[in-house]
Amino acid sequence: MGVFVFQPLVLPLTAWPVARLAEQRLHPRTATRLLAGVAAVMAVCSTVGLGLVMVVGTAQLPGNPLPDGWSDPEVRAAVPYDEIVGKAAIPALSAVVVACGRTLWRHGRIRRRAHRALAGLPTTQIAVLPDDIPYAYALPGGRGCRVVVTRALLDCLERDERRALFAHERAHLTARHHRFLLAVQLAARANPFLRPLRTAVSYTAERWADEEAAQVVGSRRTVACAIGRAALVSRGTPVATLAGFAAAGPVPRRVAALLEPAPVVRRWPSLFTSVGLAAWTAAVGTAVSAMSSANSTVTMVLILHAATPL
C-alpha cells in the first residue's frame, strides 16, 4: 500500500497543463469531454485515498468504532501509519462530503425553482419571459428541457442573431452540458487542485455550443455578433449554475475564436505537440491515480479482513 494511498491526492497537478492548452488547441467538444472525464476520475480517486488515510491513521485512536484487530502491531506494520495525517483526514473528508452535498442540493434547488417559475407558461421548448432584463439560459430537466429567454434580449438581436441564440441554447440541452459542468464542480469541491479544470470546462462548454450554433446558422460571424451584442446588454442570468448565453468572463475569447476558422475535430492529439504531450501527461496521471486507489483499496481490504476476527 505504502505511498500509493497518497498519490491520488496530488496527481491532479498533472492535469494543470492540459486544462489551459485544451481550451486553445483542441476542439471544444473534445476538450470538454477530456477535461470532465479526467476531473471526475481524479476526484473519485482522491476521495477514496483520503478515506483510506483516515481509516489507517485513526485505527488506534481511543473510542473509534473500528474492530480491535485493526490496531494490532502486525497490521500497523503492513499499512502506512501516521496518526497526525489520519486525524487531519477526518475534517478534510468531512469537508469534501459537506461541500459536494451542498453543491448537489443547491443545483437541484435552483433547477426546481426555475421550473416552478415557468409553471404558468405554455409547455413549449422555448419560454419567452416578459422581463425587462436581457438574459437567456438553457434549463435542463428530462422532458421538461427548455430554452428560457426574455423579451428584452430578443428585442436587442437581429433575426439571424436570434437563430444563433436558440441554436446555442439547444446545443447545451442536446449535449447535456449541465452534466459536464456539475461533474467538474463536484470534482473541484473534492480536490482543490482540480479547480483549473472546472474553469476550463466552463469555457469549453460554451465554445462547444458556439460551434454548434455556427453550424446551424451557417455563419460564424453572426454567432459572434449575437454573443457580443448580448454581452453588452446582458447583466447575466439570475439563475446561477445554469449555462447562460453571454457570461461576462469568456466572451471576448469566444468572439475571437468565432472570427477564426472552425477548429479541426481530432479524437486525440498527437504526442509530438504541446497539447498532445499535456493530454498524455494528464491521461497517465489519471491512470496512475486510478491504479493507486485500486491497489490501496484492495490491499486495505485484504489486510483488515485478515485482521478482523469472525
C-alpha positions in Angstrom: 0.0 0.0 0.0 2.6 2.5 1.2 2.9 5.8 -0.7 0.3 4.7 -3.2 -2.5 5.9 -0.9 -1.2 9.5 -1.0 -0.6 9.7 -4.8 -4.2 10.4 -5.8 -4.3 13.4 -3.6 -1.5 15.2 -5.6 -1.7 13.6 -9.0 -4.4 16.2 -10.2 -1.4 18.5 -10.6 -0.5 16.6 -13.7 -3.7 17.9 -15.4 -3.0 21.6 -15.0 -1.1 21.9 -18.3 -3.8 20.3 -20.4 -6.5 22.5 -18.7 -5.1 25.6 -20.4 -3.9 24.1 -23.6 -7.1 22.2 -24.3 -9.0 25.5 -24.4 -6.8 26.8 -27.1 -5.8 23.8 -29.2 -8.5 21.2 -29.0 -12.0 21.1 -30.5 -14.3 22.3 -27.7 -16.3 19.1 -27.7 -13.1 17.0 -27.3 -11.7 19.3 -24.7 -15.0 19.3 -22.6 -15.2 15.5 -22.6 -11.5 15.0 -21.9 -11.3 17.5 -19.0 -14.6 16.5 -17.4 -13.5 12.8 -17.6 -10.1 13.5 -16.1 -11.6 15.6 -13.3 -14.2 13.1 -12.4 -11.8 10.1 -12.2 -9.2 12.0 -10.2 -11.8 13.4 -7.8 -13.1 9.9 -7.0 -9.6 8.6 -6.6 -8.5 11.4 -4.3 -11.6 11.0 -2.2 -11.0 7.3 -1.8 -7.4 7.9 -0.9 -8.5 10.4 1.7 -10.9 7.9 3.2 -8.2 5.2 3.4 -5.8 7.6 5.1 -8.4 8.4 7.6 -9.1 4.7 8.4 -5.5 3.8 8.7 -4.5 6.9 10.7 -7.3 6.6 13.2 -7.4 2.9 13.8 -5.6 3.2 17.1 -7.4 6.3 18.4 -9.4 5.5 21.6 -13.2 5.4 21.0 -13.1 4.6 17.3 -15.7 2.2 16.1 -13.3 0.0 14.2 -12.6 -3.6 15.2 -9.8 -4.1 17.7 -7.8 -6.3 15.3 -7.2 -3.3 13.1 -4.9 -1.7 15.6 -2.7 -4.8 16.1 1.1 -4.2 15.6 1.1 -6.6 12.6 -1.5 -4.6 10.9 0.3 -1.3 11.7 3.5 -2.7 10.2 1.7 -3.6 6.9 0.0 -0.3 6.3 1.3 3.3 6.5 0.5 4.7 9.9 0.5 8.4 10.7 -1.7 9.5 13.5 -1.4 13.2 12.7 -2.3 12.7 9.0 -5.1 10.4 10.0 -6.6 13.0 12.3 -6.3 15.7 9.7 -8.1 13.5 7.2 -11.2 13.4 9.3 -12.1 17.1 8.9 -10.8 17.1 5.3 -13.1 14.2 4.3 -16.0 15.7 6.2 -15.4 19.0 4.3 -15.5 17.1 1.0 -18.7 15.3 1.8 -20.4 18.5 3.0 -19.2 20.6 0.0 -20.3 18.0 -2.5 -23.6 17.5 -0.8 -24.2 21.2 -0.7 -23.4 21.6 -4.4 -25.8 18.9 -5.3 -28.6 20.3 -3.1 -28.0 23.8 -4.5 -28.0 22.6 -8.1 -31.3 20.7 -7.6 -32.9 23.5 -5.7 -32.1 26.1 -8.4 -33.4 23.8 -11.2 -36.7 23.2 -9.2 -37.2 26.9 -8.6 -36.5 27.7 -12.3 -39.1 25.1 -13.4 -41.7 26.4 -10.9 -41.2 29.9 -12.2 -42.2 28.6 -15.7 -45.2 26.6 -14.5 -47.7 29.1 -15.7 -46.3 29.4 -19.2 -47.2 27.3 -22.2 -45.3 24.0 -22.3 -43.2 24.8 -25.4 -39.5 24.2 -26.0 -38.9 28.0 -25.8 -40.1 30.1 -22.9 -40.2 33.8 -23.5 -40.4 35.8 -20.3 -41.9 39.4 -20.3 -38.8 40.6 -18.4 -37.1 44.0 -18.8 -33.7 42.4 -18.0 -32.0 40.8 -21.1 -30.8 37.2 -20.4 -31.1 33.7 -21.8 -30.3 30.2 -20.4 -30.8 26.6 -21.0 -33.0 24.8 -18.4 -32.4 21.0 -18.3 -34.9 18.6 -16.8 -35.6 15.5 -18.8 -38.7 16.0 -21.0 -39.0 19.5 -19.5 -35.8 20.8 -21.1 -36.5 24.4 -22.3 -34.7 27.4 -23.6 -35.6 30.4 -21.5 -35.2 33.9 -23.0 -36.5 37.3 -22.1 -38.4 39.6 -24.5 -35.8 42.4 -23.7 -32.9 40.3 -25.1 -34.9 39.3 -28.2 -35.6 42.9 -28.9 -31.9 43.6 -28.9 -31.0 41.0 -31.5 -31.5 40.7 -35.2 -33.4 37.8 -36.8 -30.3 35.7 -37.6 -28.8 36.5 -34.2 -32.0 35.2 -32.6 -31.5 31.9 -34.5 -27.9 31.8 -33.2 -29.2 32.3 -29.7 -31.7 29.5 -29.9 -29.2 27.2 -31.6 -26.7 27.9 -28.9 -29.0 27.1 -26.0 -30.4 24.0 -27.8 -26.8 22.7 -28.1 -26.4 23.0 -24.3 -29.5 20.8 -23.8 -28.8 18.3 -26.6 -25.2 17.7 -25.4 -26.3 17.7 -21.7 -23.6 20.3 -20.8 -25.1 20.7 -17.4 -23.8 17.2 -16.5 -20.3 18.1 -17.5 -20.5 21.3 -15.5 -21.9 19.6 -12.5 -19.2 16.9 -12.6 -16.3 19.4 -12.7 -18.0 21.4 -9.9 -18.1 18.4 -7.7 -14.5 17.5 -8.6 -13.3 20.9 -7.6 -15.1 20.5 -4.3 -13.5 17.1 -3.7 -9.9 18.3 -4.6 -8.9 22.0 -4.9 -6.2 21.0 -7.3 -8.9 20.3 -9.9 -10.3 23.9 -9.9 -8.4 24.8 -13.1 -10.3 22.0 -14.9 -13.6 23.4 -13.7 -12.8 26.8 -15.1 -11.6 25.3 -18.4 -14.8 23.2 -18.8 -17.0 26.2 -18.1 -15.3 27.9 -21.1 -15.1 24.9 -23.5 -18.8 24.0 -22.9 -19.7 27.5 -24.1 -17.4 27.2 -27.1 -18.9 23.8 -27.9 -22.4 25.4 -28.0 -21.0 28.3 -30.1 -19.6 25.9 -32.7 -22.9 24.0 -32.9 -24.8 27.3 -33.3 -22.4 28.4 -36.1 -23.1 25.1 -38.0 -26.9 25.6 -37.7 -26.9 29.3 -38.7 -24.2 28.8 -41.3 -22.2 31.9 -40.3 -19.6 32.1 -37.6 -19.7 35.9 -37.7 -23.4 36.0 -37.0 -22.9 33.9 -33.8 -20.0 36.1 -32.8 -22.1 39.3 -33.3 -25.0 37.8 -31.3 -22.7 36.8 -28.4 -21.1 40.3 -28.4 -24.4 42.2 -28.6 -25.9 40.0 -25.9 -22.9 40.5 -23.6 -23.2 44.3 -24.0 -26.8 44.4 -22.8 -27.0 41.4 -20.5 -26.3 41.5 -16.8 -26.0 37.8 -16.5 -28.6 35.1 -15.9 -30.4 35.3 -12.5 -30.4 31.5 -12.3 -26.9 30.6 -11.1 -25.2 27.4 -12.1 -27.2 27.2 -15.4 -25.4 27.9 -18.7 -26.2 31.5 -19.9 -25.8 32.8 -23.4 -23.4 35.6 -22.6 -21.4 35.0 -19.5 -19.1 38.0 -18.9 -15.8 36.2 -18.4 -15.0 34.3 -21.6 -17.0 36.4 -24.1 -14.0 38.2 -25.8 -12.2 34.9 -26.3 -15.3 33.2 -27.6 -15.9 36.0 -30.1 -12.3 36.0 -31.2 -12.4 32.2 -31.7 -15.6 32.5 -33.8 -13.9 35.1 -36.1 -11.2 32.5 -36.8 -11.6 29.3 -39.0 -13.5 26.4 -37.4 -11.4 24.2 -35.2 -10.5 20.8 -36.5 -12.1 17.8 -34.8 -9.4 15.4 -33.5 -10.3 12.4 -31.4 -6.9 12.5 -29.7 -4.0 15.0 -30.2 -0.6 13.8 -31.4 2.1 13.2 -28.7 4.5 15.4 -30.6 2.6 18.6 -29.9 2.4 20.6 -26.7 -1.3 19.9 -26.2 -0.7 16.2 -27.1 2.1 15.9 -24.5 -0.1 17.7 -21.9 -3.1 15.4 -22.7 -1.0 12.3 -22.4 0.5 13.5 -19.2 -3.0 14.0 -17.8 -4.0 10.6 -19.0 -1.1 8.9 -17.4 -1.7 10.8 -14.2 -5.3 9.7 -14.3 -4.4 6.1 -14.9 -1.8 6.1 -12.1 -4.3 7.7 -9.8 -6.9 5.0 -10.6 -4.4 2.2 -10.2 -3.0 3.6 -6.9 -6.5 3.9 -5.5 -7.4 0.4 -6.6 -4.1 -1.0 -5.2 -4.6 0.7 -1.9 -8.2 -0.3 -1.6 -7.6 -3.9 -2.3 -4.6 -4.1 0.0 -6.5 -2.4 2.8 -9.5 -4.7 2.4 -7.3 -7.9 2.4 -5.2 -6.8 5.4 -8.1 -5.6 7.5 -10.2 -8.6 6.6 -7.5 -10.9 7.8 -7.1 -8.9 11.0 -10.9 -9.0 11.8 -11.9 -12.0 13.8 -15.0 -13.8 12.6 
